Amino acid sequence: MIAFQVKDLSCGHCASKINRALREADPEARVHFDLPALRVEIDPGYADSAELSEAITAAGYTPVPA
């Protein structure tokens, strides 16, 4: 499990945008969002932490390893 704190994750639209970016980086990943905690948890298929972080950043958000 790889987790990121994303302080600019504020709504379902943000979660959807991040989810799309993560699915493009790793179609096999399972993604869980905890909006109140501003946290994204990923059970990756094959992507590593750096690739997933880059995907979140490319979507316009600021991931911090949790």
HELIX and SHEET records of a PDB file:
HELIX    1   1 GLY A   12  ALA A   25  1                                  14    
HELIX    2   2 SER A   49  ALA A   58  1                                  10    
SHEET    1   A 4 ARG A  30  ASP A  34  0                                        
SHEET    2   A 4 ARG A  39  ASP A  43 -1                                        
SHEET    3   A 4 ILE A   2  VAL A   6 -1                                        
SHEET    4   A 4 PRO A  63  PRO A  65 -1                                        
END                                                                             
